[in-house]
């Protein structure tokens, strides 16, 4: 093996020889060489999932390696038994091909690759065809109801754990599934559904609830339908959203399947795991070279901002310059502005708050004190909301689009008691695709309710101050948006 799969980067291709333990398809026996083409998921120290092919060329496979450790046997056995249980209960899942081990102590579970399929998360986030999204959502609901009626509970009901091939929903990552002998109790189903909905984007949540309303009666779930339509259902979802927010905040700074966290000497890097490999290497070894590329957007004592292009992608690099030594000593236990920008951006994107996509953060330290820090985000080509509204004051359609977008943004911030702290016009950008809230490093979530009301109203006053007293735009915004801030 050209290296342990647990430490290979996604850009590398490796071959690994495995010894088959149990074959579930006759063609597999003895020793097999797997060509690992792409890492799909990674959980540090525990398991990796690879897109693979056998050297004999028998088609594409999914190969999951469980690393040596205390949890290896349990997680490996859960995966194998879970696939068998789903198959026995008639639930669609990838077919088990074989299990194997390698010379480094890894245990492998290899299944078929579901061709022409897409993770449900990709459908929800990127599908532009309403009919396709509706069909996938309805099939997802039907699959969930079937799961619960057959005693199947996916404890990690992340949308990435379900595949859609245009007709059917396949359940994957079965190690986190719990099985029971009979159908789940009504209270259990309701609790599962509330937790799931609390973790999904608000736009998809509405579609999902509607799909449940349409499916429950026809599938003998009238009691579940009554729970969904009960007055307290929405408030319990909000409680789950708050729990999910805290979980996302903590996860954003961990090494996991979505984000990579690595320490390289005096530099610590956290980034999206699918970031371009050569850009990751640049961030590990010479991030300041990025500041010599592209176009300078801002030069200042506190931070320097550069716009660059990498692999055809427009990126903004924000370098936070070192503070005086005594300031850094006083704030040694505080999170850096760069890291707050990263974590806040991750949370806001997950909560369907329109903001730019964070790509990476790098912190440089010396003797435990922060030196320079870098924050990378996708570039959003737009103009400030004040300039846009002033220009479109007499364009009824565009003006209404912008104001409606602001209303949704502020309502979403209120729902999670988010205080931004600096609503100057240039921190809300707009173009034909919509709004983006930027400079979120000072944002705070789930602020104490009494304090939030005062701070949120202060944010609104700061926002309105972008227009002079008596201006028509300011008057319209105050009339349309005051109800959100005065609740």
PyMOL commands that set and color helices and strands:
alter all, ss='L'
color gray80, all
select helices_A, chain A and resi 72-88+120-126+130-149+159-161+174-176+186-198+202-219+222-228+233-251+277-285+287-292+325-330+337-350+385-391+396-415+425-427+449-464+472-485
alter helices_A, ss='H'
color red, helices_A
select strands_A, chain A and resi 14-23+31-43+47-54+60-66+96-101+107-112+118-119+152-154+162-164+169-171+177-179+259-264+267-272+295-298+303-310+313-320+358-366+369-378+383-384+428-431+434-437
alter strands_A, ss='S'
color yellow, strands_A
deselect
rebuild
show_as cartoon
